[in-house]
Amino acid sequence: MARRFQGLDTWSTTEMLEALWGGQSRAVAACLPALPSLSPAVDASVERLSRGEGRLVYAGAGSSGVLAALDALELGPTFDWPTSRLAVLMAGGLDLTRGFDGGAEDDEEAGREKARAAELGPEDVVLGVSASGHSAFTVGVLDVARSRDALTVALVCRARSALAKVAAYEVVVATGAEVIAGSTRLGAGTAQKVMLNLFSTSVMAGLGHVFDNLMVDVRPENAKLRQRCVAMVSRLAKVDEARAAAALTIHGSVKRAVLGLAGLDEARTDAVLTRAGGNLRRALAALTSEEVDPS
């Protein structure tokens, strides 16, 4: 327990807020030294998920599990990541209408059962999130995952943890003592959210769901996102927004619209994208190559 925060409950509101803000700031700063260990985990995950139809699987308990689930649930709308390639294994389940089941974190066998039921395999990437690294449930999930040759990543806030021992990649964010002793939803939770953002966004970019800094696979589920798609097509295809909107109506997605405006019909657009593994940059490069290849 950090002695400098003793008497916190007697401080003024401003002093308390400044102390809590300082804890959050230190947590974010602690993410930077962890990037060298995060980078190879991202690269390995991209390689594994690009092989075929492997899943990105999140595992956790309590606040860590909820943060992992939030990251998972945002991948579909943002990057059009299919639900068939996504799983969340959370201690006690995802129904949180009655709050957390605090004891579920200690049930290693439940983690093993969930991992077995998910039929994890060599094409899958399993990310376990735990502030202490000693969540028995999450350890159980990763242990089974690794025994079945899935790629395993541990995101923790303490080095040499039980979770790290069963993971191929260990990412440690040393957030240190919490302002409220033991309340890992604070600094540790902030750091976990940051690192989850970095991990999943970098993986999705590596898999071709980002072009430049644009989320070209975003699902246009509301007016704001539909307009964003029009703007992306306009920018990438170098046409006005009226032509971009018309191309989107015809082709149905940003990537197909950009290729359609490059002169491809619908059937050839699909073929070029498939050969490029869904990666728009590779698809456009292939078109350029075809244009200069006399054969």
C-alpha positions as CSV (number, residue, x, y, z in Angstrom):
1,M,0.0,0.0,0.0
2,A,1.3,3.4,-1.0
3,R,1.8,5.3,2.3
4,R,1.5,8.7,0.5
5,F,-2.2,8.1,0.1
6,Q,-3.0,7.4,3.7
7,G,-5.7,9.7,4.9
8,L,-7.1,10.0,1.4
9,D,-10.7,10.0,2.7
10,T,-10.0,13.2,4.6
11,W,-8.5,15.1,1.6
12,S,-10.4,17.8,-0.2
13,T,-12.3,16.7,-3.4
14,T,-9.7,18.5,-5.5
15,E,-6.8,16.8,-3.8
16,M,-8.4,13.4,-4.2
17,L,-9.2,14.0,-7.9
18,E,-5.6,15.1,-8.5
19,A,-4.3,11.9,-6.7
20,L,-6.6,9.7,-8.8
21,W,-5.7,11.5,-12.0
22,G,-2.0,11.0,-11.1
23,G,-2.6,7.2,-10.8
24,Q,-4.3,7.1,-14.2
25,S,-1.5,9.1,-15.8
26,R,1.2,6.8,-14.4
27,A,-0.8,3.8,-15.7
28,V,-0.9,5.2,-19.2
29,A,2.9,6.0,-19.0
30,A,3.6,2.4,-18.0
31,C,2.3,1.2,-21.3
32,L,5.2,2.7,-23.3
33,P,7.9,0.4,-21.9
34,A,5.6,-2.6,-22.6
35,L,5.4,-2.0,-26.3
36,P,8.6,-4.0,-27.2
37,S,6.9,-7.1,-25.7
38,L,3.6,-6.3,-27.3
39,S,5.0,-5.9,-30.8
40,P,6.0,-9.6,-31.4
41,A,2.7,-10.7,-29.9
42,V,0.9,-8.6,-32.5
43,D,3.1,-9.9,-35.3
44,A,2.6,-13.5,-34.3
45,S,-1.2,-13.0,-34.0
46,V,-1.4,-11.5,-37.5
47,E,0.5,-14.4,-38.9
48,R,-1.7,-16.9,-37.1
49,L,-5.0,-15.3,-38.0
50,S,-4.0,-14.8,-41.7
51,R,-3.6,-18.6,-42.1
52,G,-7.3,-19.3,-42.5
53,E,-10.4,-19.0,-40.3
54,G,-8.8,-18.9,-36.9
55,R,-10.5,-17.0,-34.1
56,L,-9.4,-14.2,-31.8
57,V,-10.4,-15.4,-28.3
58,Y,-10.4,-13.2,-25.2
59,A,-10.3,-14.6,-21.7
60,G,-10.6,-12.9,-18.4
61,A,-12.5,-12.4,-15.1
62,G,-14.0,-9.4,-13.3
63,S,-13.0,-5.9,-14.6
64,S,-10.3,-7.4,-16.8
65,G,-12.9,-9.7,-18.4
66,V,-15.3,-6.9,-19.1
67,L,-12.6,-4.8,-20.7
68,A,-11.6,-7.7,-22.8
69,A,-15.2,-8.3,-23.8
70,L,-15.6,-4.6,-24.7
71,D,-12.6,-4.8,-27.0
72,A,-13.9,-7.9,-28.6
73,L,-17.4,-6.5,-29.2
74,E,-16.0,-3.4,-31.0
75,L,-14.2,-5.4,-33.6
76,G,-17.2,-6.2,-35.7
77,P,-18.6,-2.7,-36.2
78,T,-15.2,-1.1,-36.6
79,F,-13.4,-3.7,-38.7
80,D,-16.1,-6.0,-39.9
81,W,-14.4,-8.9,-38.0
82,P,-16.9,-11.8,-38.3
83,T,-18.6,-13.1,-35.1
84,S,-17.6,-16.6,-36.3
85,R,-14.0,-15.7,-35.7
86,L,-14.5,-14.2,-32.3
87,A,-15.0,-15.6,-28.8
88,V,-15.1,-14.2,-25.3
89,L,-14.5,-16.6,-22.4
90,M,-15.4,-14.8,-19.2
91,A,-15.5,-16.2,-15.7
92,G,-19.1,-16.4,-14.6
93,G,-20.4,-15.6,-18.1
94,L,-21.3,-12.4,-19.9
95,D,-24.6,-11.9,-18.2
96,L,-23.8,-9.1,-15.8
97,T,-27.3,-8.0,-14.8
98,R,-26.4,-9.0,-11.3
99,G,-22.9,-7.8,-11.3
100,F,-19.7,-9.9,-11.2
101,D,-19.5,-13.3,-9.7
102,G,-16.4,-12.7,-7.6
103,G,-15.7,-16.3,-6.8
104,A,-15.7,-17.4,-10.5
105,E,-12.2,-16.0,-10.9
106,D,-10.8,-18.7,-8.6
107,D,-12.4,-21.6,-10.6
108,E,-9.6,-22.9,-12.8
109,E,-11.6,-26.0,-13.9
110,A,-14.3,-23.7,-15.2
111,G,-11.8,-22.0,-17.4
112,R,-10.6,-25.3,-18.7
113,E,-14.1,-26.4,-19.4
114,K,-14.9,-23.2,-21.3
115,A,-11.6,-23.6,-23.3
116,R,-12.5,-27.2,-24.2
117,A,-16.1,-26.3,-25.1
118,A,-14.7,-23.6,-27.5
119,E,-12.7,-26.3,-29.2
120,L,-9.6,-24.1,-29.4
121,G,-7.0,-25.1,-32.0
122,P,-3.8,-24.2,-33.8
123,E,-5.4,-21.5,-35.9
124,D,-6.7,-19.5,-32.9
125,V,-5.2,-16.7,-30.9
126,V,-6.1,-16.6,-27.2
127,L,-5.5,-13.4,-25.2
128,G,-5.7,-13.7,-21.5
129,V,-6.1,-10.5,-19.4
130,S,-5.5,-10.4,-15.7
131,A,-4.1,-7.5,-13.6
132,S,-2.4,-9.8,-11.1
133,G,-1.8,-12.6,-13.6
134,H,-3.1,-15.1,-11.0
135,S,-6.7,-15.4,-12.1
136,A,-7.2,-19.2,-11.9
137,F,-10.0,-19.1,-14.4
138,T,-7.9,-17.3,-17.0
139,V,-4.9,-19.5,-16.3
140,G,-7.1,-22.5,-17.0
141,V,-8.2,-21.2,-20.3
142,L,-4.7,-20.4,-21.5
143,D,-3.3,-23.7,-20.3
144,V,-5.8,-25.7,-22.4
145,A,-5.3,-23.3,-25.3
146,R,-1.6,-23.8,-25.4
147,S,-1.9,-27.6,-25.0
148,R,-3.9,-27.5,-28.2
149,D,-1.3,-25.4,-30.0
150,A,-3.3,-22.1,-30.1
151,L,-1.2,-19.0,-29.9
152,T,-1.4,-17.6,-26.3
153,V,-0.8,-14.1,-25.1
154,A,-0.9,-12.9,-21.4
155,L,-1.6,-9.3,-20.7
156,V,-0.8,-8.7,-17.0
157,C,0.4,-6.0,-14.7
158,R,2.9,-8.1,-12.7
159,A,5.9,-10.0,-14.1
160,R,6.5,-13.7,-13.6
161,S,2.8,-14.5,-12.9
162,A,1.0,-17.8,-13.2
163,L,-0.7,-16.6,-16.4
164,A,2.6,-15.7,-18.0
165,K,3.9,-19.3,-17.4
166,V,1.2,-20.8,-19.7
167,A,1.5,-18.1,-22.4
168,A,3.8,-18.0,-25.4
169,Y,3.9,-14.2,-25.1
170,E,3.9,-12.2,-21.9
171,V,3.1,-8.5,-22.0
172,V,3.6,-6.8,-18.6
173,V,2.4,-3.3,-17.9
174,A,4.0,-2.4,-14.5
175,T,1.4,0.0,-13.2
176,G,2.5,-0.3,-9.6
177,A,0.4,0.4,-6.5
178,E,-3.1,1.7,-6.9
179,V,-4.2,5.0,-5.2
180,I,-7.0,3.0,-3.7
181,A,-5.0,-0.1,-2.5
182,G,-5.9,-3.2,-4.5
183,S,-8.5,-1.6,-6.7
184,T,-7.2,-2.8,-10.0
185,R,-10.1,-1.3,-11.9
186,L,-8.2,2.0,-11.6
187,G,-4.6,2.2,-12.9
188,A,-4.4,-1.4,-14.0
189,G,-7.8,-1.2,-15.7
190,T,-6.8,1.9,-17.6
191,A,-3.6,0.3,-18.7
192,Q,-5.4,-2.8,-19.8
193,K,-7.8,-0.8,-21.9
194,V,-5.0,1.1,-23.6
195,M,-3.1,-2.1,-24.3
196,L,-6.2,-3.9,-25.6
197,N,-6.8,-1.0,-27.9
198,L,-3.2,-1.2,-29.2
199,F,-3.2,-4.9,-29.6
200,S,-6.5,-5.3,-31.5
201,T,-6.1,-2.3,-33.7
202,S,-2.6,-3.3,-34.7
203,V,-3.8,-6.8,-35.4
204,M,-6.7,-5.6,-37.5
205,A,-4.4,-3.2,-39.4
206,G,-2.0,-6.1,-40.1
207,L,-4.8,-8.2,-41.4
208,G,-5.8,-5.5,-44.0
209,H,-8.8,-3.9,-42.2
210,V,-7.1,-0.5,-42.2
211,F,-5.8,1.5,-45.3
212,D,-3.6,4.4,-44.5
213,N,-5.3,5.5,-41.3
214,L,-8.8,4.7,-42.5
215,M,-11.1,2.0,-41.1
216,V,-12.1,0.8,-44.6
217,D,-14.1,-2.2,-43.3
218,V,-16.3,-0.1,-40.9
219,R,-19.9,-1.3,-41.0
220,P,-22.1,1.7,-42.2
221,E,-24.8,1.1,-39.6
222,N,-25.9,4.7,-39.1
223,A,-25.9,8.0,-41.0
224,K,-22.6,9.2,-39.5
225,L,-20.8,6.0,-40.6
226,R,-22.4,5.9,-44.0
227,Q,-21.1,9.5,-44.6
228,R,-17.7,8.4,-43.4
229,C,-17.7,5.6,-45.9
230,V,-18.6,8.0,-48.7
231,A,-15.7,10.3,-47.6
232,M,-13.3,7.4,-47.5
233,V,-14.2,6.3,-51.1
234,S,-14.0,9.9,-52.3
235,R,-10.5,10.3,-50.8
236,L,-9.1,6.9,-51.9
237,A,-10.6,6.9,-55.4
238,K,-10.0,10.7,-55.9
239,V,-13.6,11.3,-57.0
240,D,-16.3,13.7,-55.7
241,E,-18.7,12.5,-53.0
242,A,-21.6,12.1,-55.4
243,R,-19.6,9.5,-57.4
244,A,-18.4,7.9,-54.3
245,A,-21.9,7.5,-52.9
246,A,-23.1,6.0,-56.2
247,A,-20.2,3.6,-56.2
248,L,-21.0,2.5,-52.6
249,T,-24.6,1.9,-53.5
250,I,-23.5,-0.3,-56.4
251,H,-20.7,-2.2,-54.8
252,G,-21.8,-2.2,-51.1
253,S,-18.5,-1.6,-49.4
254,V,-15.6,0.9,-49.3
255,K,-13.1,-1.6,-50.7
256,R,-15.3,-2.8,-53.5
257,A,-16.3,0.8,-54.4
258,V,-12.7,1.9,-54.7
259,L,-11.9,-1.0,-57.0
260,G,-15.1,-0.4,-58.9
261,L,-14.1,3.1,-59.5
262,A,-10.7,1.8,-60.7
263,G,-12.6,0.2,-63.5
264,L,-13.4,-3.3,-62.3
265,D,-16.8,-4.9,-62.7
266,E,-18.4,-6.6,-59.7
267,A,-17.2,-10.2,-60.4
268,R,-13.6,-9.1,-61.0
269,T,-13.7,-6.9,-58.0
270,D,-14.5,-9.9,-55.8
271,A,-11.8,-12.0,-57.5
272,V,-9.1,-9.4,-57.0
273,L,-10.0,-8.8,-53.4
274,T,-10.0,-12.6,-52.7
275,R,-6.6,-13.0,-54.2
276,A,-5.4,-10.1,-52.1
277,G,-6.7,-11.7,-48.9
278,G,-9.2,-8.8,-48.6
279,N,-6.3,-6.3,-48.4
280,L,-7.2,-3.2,-50.4
281,R,-3.6,-2.1,-50.7
282,R,-2.5,-5.4,-52.2
283,A,-5.5,-5.4,-54.5
284,L,-4.7,-1.9,-55.9
285,A,-1.0,-2.9,-56.2
286,A,-2.1,-6.0,-58.2
287,L,-4.1,-3.8,-60.5
288,T,-1.2,-1.5,-61.1
289,S,1.0,-4.5,-61.9
290,E,-1.5,-5.8,-64.4
291,E,-1.6,-2.4,-66.1
292,V,2.2,-2.4,-66.8
293,D,2.5,-6.1,-67.5
294,P,2.2,-6.6,-71.3
295,S,1.4,-10.3,-70.9
